[in-house]
Amino acid sequence: MNSAPNAPLAPENPALTGIDVASRLPSAVANAPLFKRNSFGFDVQAEWALSITSAAQLQATMDIILAAGWPWRVLGGGSNVILPSFLPGITLLMDIAGQAIQEESADGTLLSVGAGVNWHEFVTWTLDHDLPGLENLALIPGTVGAAPIQNIGAYGLEVGEYIQAVEAFDCATQSMVEMAASQCHFAYRDSIFKANPKRYIITRVDFVLPKAWSPRLHYADLAQAFSEVDQPSPEAIFVAVCRIRNRKLPDPKLIGNAGSFFQNPIVSHAQYEQLLKQFPNLVSYPEAGGQRKLAAGWMIDHCGFKGVRAGSVGVYENQALVLVHYGQGDAKAVLELAKTIQDEVHRTFGIDLLIEPIRY
Ligand SMILES: Cc1cc2nc3c(=O)[nH]c(=O)nc-3n(C[C@H](O)[C@H](O)[C@H](O)COP(=O)(O)OP(=O)(O)OC[C@H]3O[C@@H](n4cnc5c(N)ncnc54)[C@H](O)[C@@H]3O)c2cc1C
C-alpha cells in the first residue's frame, strides 16, 4: 500500500453548481432517481449520479471531484445503506464489470473481479467453473466491490478468508493502490475500508479459492439440512443456503430491507456467563479468544418486537434482526423504530446494539 494510514481527506464544499458539473462531468445525470439502487426501496433522488465503468474513469472523475470539493459518495447495489430522500453532490454508481481466472496452481485458483459485478452472480459463476469455497455466501445482495467493506459473512464464513488483494482509488493520495488481505484488517463486519469511510473506492477484488475444499456446516441451519449426508457437494450447499435464506429473509424486490439491521454483539465470556444465568435460552456462538457472539435477533424477539409494525416500517415476522419498509416510508421512520428497539434491548440485557447499514 503506498499511502499513509491517516492522511487527511480533501474537504468538501457543498456549494455545488450544476453548470460546473454538467460541463466537467458530461456523463453525469441530474436529479437521478435511486429507488432501484437502495434495497429499502425509499424514494431517493441524487442531485447528480454518474456510472463508473473503469478504474481509469474513476481516477479522472475523482481528480475533478476532489479538486472542486464537491460532496460525493459511492454506491454499489444499495443493499447496505440507509439513504435520505435527497443526496447532494455526486453519487458514483459502481458499475465496473468483468471476472477472470488469472492463475491456476496445484494449491488454488486466483480470480480477479470488477467491483460492479453482482455478488451472487459471481458466486454462481465460481461454482459453474468448478471453483468451490464461496457457496455459504450465496444470495447475499450487492456488488463484489462492497463485499470487503463490511467483510460480508454468512453461515460461518467471511469473505476476507478468500480475498488475496483489493485494488482501490485512495482519495487521500489520489492514486490507485493495491492492498494485500493482511492490510485490509478484516474482522467481524469490519475492515480498513469501513473504518476509513470515503478514503478508498474499491475497483477490483482478487480472490484465491484453494483446491483443497471441505464443507463448512457448523451453523445450525446448515448442520440440520445435511444431518444425514456424509459429504455434501458445494452445489448442494449452495442450493441449501439459497433455500434457507429465501425462507428466512424477505426479498428486497417484494419488501424493502437491508438484511440484518443490527450487528450481533460480541461480549466477553464473563459477561456471557452472567447473561446466561438470567436468560438460559440466550442464543450465542463461540468466538476467537473465548468471546461470545450473541444473536441480536433472539434478543429483539425476546423483547417482543418480532412482527411489530410501526406505520410504514416494521420488524420482519420471520427474522427479528431484519427491519422492513412497507412503502411510503423513509430513513427517519426506520431509524426511529431502530432507536426504540435499541433502548429496549439495552434496558433488558444491558447490551448496545449497533446498526449495520451505513447511514447517509
Ligand atoms: C436481504 C439482504 C440480506 C443480506 N444478507 C447479508 C449477509 O448475510 N451477510 C452480510 O454480510 N451482509 C448481508 N446483507 C448486506 C449487504 O448485502 C452487503 O453488505 C453487501 O456487501 C452490500 O453491497 P452493496 O453493493 O449493495 O453495497 P452498498 O449498499 O451500495 O454500499 C454499502 C457501503 O459500501 C460502500 N461501497 C459500496 N461499493 C463500494 C466500493 N466499490 N468502494 C468503496 N465503497 C463502496 C458504500 O459507500 C456504502 O458505504 C444483506 C442485505 C440484504 C438486503
PDBQT file of the ligand as one rigid body, heavy atoms in Angstrom, charges set to zero:
ROOT
HETATM    1  C1  LIG A 401     -31.883  -9.332   2.041  1.00  0.00    +0.000 C 
HETATM    2  C2  LIG A 401     -30.474  -8.955   2.451  1.00  0.00    +0.000 A 
HETATM    3  C3  LIG A 401     -29.656  -9.931   3.014  1.00  0.00    +0.000 A 
HETATM    4  C4  LIG A 401     -28.348  -9.622   3.396  1.00  0.00    +0.000 A 
HETATM    5  N1  LIG A 401     -27.578 -10.599   3.947  1.00  0.00    +0.000 NA
HETATM    6  C5  LIG A 401     -26.300 -10.336   4.317  1.00  0.00    +0.000 A 
HETATM    7  C6  LIG A 401     -25.483 -11.356   4.886  1.00  0.00    +0.000 A 
HETATM    8  O1  LIG A 401     -25.886 -12.499   5.031  1.00  0.00    +0.000 OA
HETATM    9  N2  LIG A 401     -24.226 -11.025   5.254  1.00  0.00    +0.000 N 
HETATM   10  C7  LIG A 401     -23.717  -9.763   5.076  1.00  0.00    +0.000 A 
HETATM   11  O2  LIG A 401     -22.550  -9.538   5.433  1.00  0.00    +0.000 OA
HETATM   12  N3  LIG A 401     -24.469  -8.777   4.549  1.00  0.00    +0.000 NA
HETATM   13  C8  LIG A 401     -25.741  -9.024   4.159  1.00  0.00    +0.000 A 
HETATM   14  N4  LIG A 401     -26.525  -8.022   3.620  1.00  0.00    +0.000 N 
HETATM   15  C9  LIG A 401     -25.957  -6.677   3.455  1.00  0.00    +0.000 C 
HETATM   16  C10 LIG A 401     -25.409  -6.392   2.034  1.00  0.00    +0.000 C 
HETATM   17  O3  LIG A 401     -25.889  -7.319   1.118  1.00  0.00    +0.000 OA
HETATM   18  C11 LIG A 401     -23.882  -6.416   1.988  1.00  0.00    +0.000 C 
HETATM   19  O4  LIG A 401     -23.343  -5.507   2.923  1.00  0.00    +0.000 OA
HETATM   20  C12 LIG A 401     -23.349  -6.044   0.594  1.00  0.00    +0.000 C 
HETATM   21  O5  LIG A 401     -21.955  -6.246   0.540  1.00  0.00    +0.000 OA
HETATM   22  C13 LIG A 401     -23.666  -4.605   0.194  1.00  0.00    +0.000 C 
HETATM   23  O6  LIG A 401     -23.304  -4.471  -1.160  1.00  0.00    +0.000 OA
HETATM   24  P1  LIG A 401     -23.822  -3.234  -1.999  1.00  0.00    +0.000 P 
HETATM   25  O7  LIG A 401     -23.107  -3.280  -3.302  1.00  0.00    +0.000 OA
HETATM   26  O8  LIG A 401     -25.296  -3.239  -2.065  1.00  0.00    +0.000 OA
HETATM   27  O9  LIG A 401     -23.272  -2.025  -1.129  1.00  0.00    +0.000 OA
HETATM   28  P2  LIG A 401     -23.983  -0.606  -0.904  1.00  0.00    +0.000 P 
HETATM   29  O10 LIG A 401     -25.185  -0.793  -0.041  1.00  0.00    +0.000 OA
HETATM   30  O11 LIG A 401     -24.181   0.094  -2.188  1.00  0.00    +0.000 OA
HETATM   31  O12 LIG A 401     -22.861   0.148  -0.082  1.00  0.00    +0.000 OA
HETATM   32  C14 LIG A 401     -22.574  -0.205   1.242  1.00  0.00    +0.000 C 
HETATM   33  C15 LIG A 401     -21.400   0.668   1.721  1.00  0.00    +0.000 C 
HETATM   34  O13 LIG A 401     -20.238   0.321   0.981  1.00  0.00    +0.000 OA
HETATM   35  C16 LIG A 401     -19.749   1.458   0.246  1.00  0.00    +0.000 C 
HETATM   36  N5  LIG A 401     -19.331   0.951  -1.066  1.00  0.00    +0.000 N 
HETATM   37  C17 LIG A 401     -20.062   0.242  -1.959  1.00  0.00    +0.000 A 
HETATM   38  N6  LIG A 401     -19.298  -0.089  -3.007  1.00  0.00    +0.000 NA
HETATM   39  C18 LIG A 401     -18.081   0.432  -2.776  1.00  0.00    +0.000 A 
HETATM   40  C19 LIG A 401     -16.847   0.444  -3.491  1.00  0.00    +0.000 A 
HETATM   41  N7  LIG A 401     -16.708  -0.159  -4.679  1.00  0.00    +0.000 N 
HETATM   42  N8  LIG A 401     -15.778   1.093  -2.945  1.00  0.00    +0.000 NA
HETATM   43  C20 LIG A 401     -15.888   1.718  -1.749  1.00  0.00    +0.000 A 
HETATM   44  N9  LIG A 401     -17.020   1.757  -1.026  1.00  0.00    +0.000 NA
HETATM   45  C21 LIG A 401     -18.095   1.108  -1.530  1.00  0.00    +0.000 A 
HETATM   46  C22 LIG A 401     -20.908   2.421   0.134  1.00  0.00    +0.000 C 
HETATM   47  O14 LIG A 401     -20.413   3.746   0.036  1.00  0.00    +0.000 OA
HETATM   48  C23 LIG A 401     -21.628   2.159   1.454  1.00  0.00    +0.000 C 
HETATM   49  O15 LIG A 401     -20.983   2.881   2.478  1.00  0.00    +0.000 OA
HETATM   50  C24 LIG A 401     -27.838  -8.310   3.217  1.00  0.00    +0.000 A 
HETATM   51  C25 LIG A 401     -28.664  -7.323   2.641  1.00  0.00    +0.000 A 
HETATM   52  C26 LIG A 401     -29.963  -7.651   2.253  1.00  0.00    +0.000 A 
HETATM   53  C27 LIG A 401     -30.817  -6.596   1.615  1.00  0.00    +0.000 C 
ENDROOT
TORSDOF 0
